[in-house]
Amino acid sequence: IPLVVFGNNAMTGQMYQNMVLEPVVLPLAQEVGDTFTYVDDNARPHRSRAVNNWFNGHTITRMIWPAQSPDLNPVENIWDRLKRKIRAHGVAPNNFEELQQVVIEEWESIPQEAVQDLINSLPRRCQEVIRKEEVL
């Protein structure tokens, strides 16, 4: 899955729809079929009217996460891994283009198996959250 870089612009729901949902998510959902479930977070652009309307117009299952629940969203682990790999470079990029290049290189170096392992861990993670809630 490609990493979509928005540059220095603040992301809007319309940008998210045009740059992520239409060109990346929709073809992937069509390829995977009925078992496809899309996961995002509660960022404002992800919950915009444009994005909600887009999902309402497509037959894509969308999993809604409670606020502040990174342990339930596998992509948060990928972001953490990506940040650590970028920091390990030791030299700060001089400009946005250099930063973008480093981020894309590191993104592309993450093994698909690592991503699949995180996805496969989701049922266990959900059960752990349920168990912790029962203890409280």
C-alpha positions, 0 to 999 in steps of 0.5 A: 500500500503506498504512503500518501504524503500531504505535504505542508497542507492541512488535510481536509476531508475532501483531500482525504477522499481524493488522495486516499479513499478514491485512489487507494482504499476503493481499489484495495476494497474491490480487490479484497472483496466482502471481507475488507474492513477499513480502519482509520482513527478519529482525526477530524478529516476522517470524520468530515461530512465529505468522507462520511458521505463517501463511505455511505455511497460505497459498500465498504465496512468501516470500523469506528474506533473509540477516541484515544485507543491506539492499542486497537489500531494496528497502524499506530504501531506502524507509525511508531515503527516508522518514527523509530526508523527515521530517528535512527538515521541520525541526520535530520533532513534539511527540507521537506523533500528530504524528509519525504524521501526518507519517510517513503524509503522507510515506509517501503522497507517495512515488511508486509509480514510485519503488517500482516502480523499486526492485523492478525493480532487485532482479535487478541488486542480486542479481547485484552481491552475487553478483559481490562474493562471487565477488571475495572 
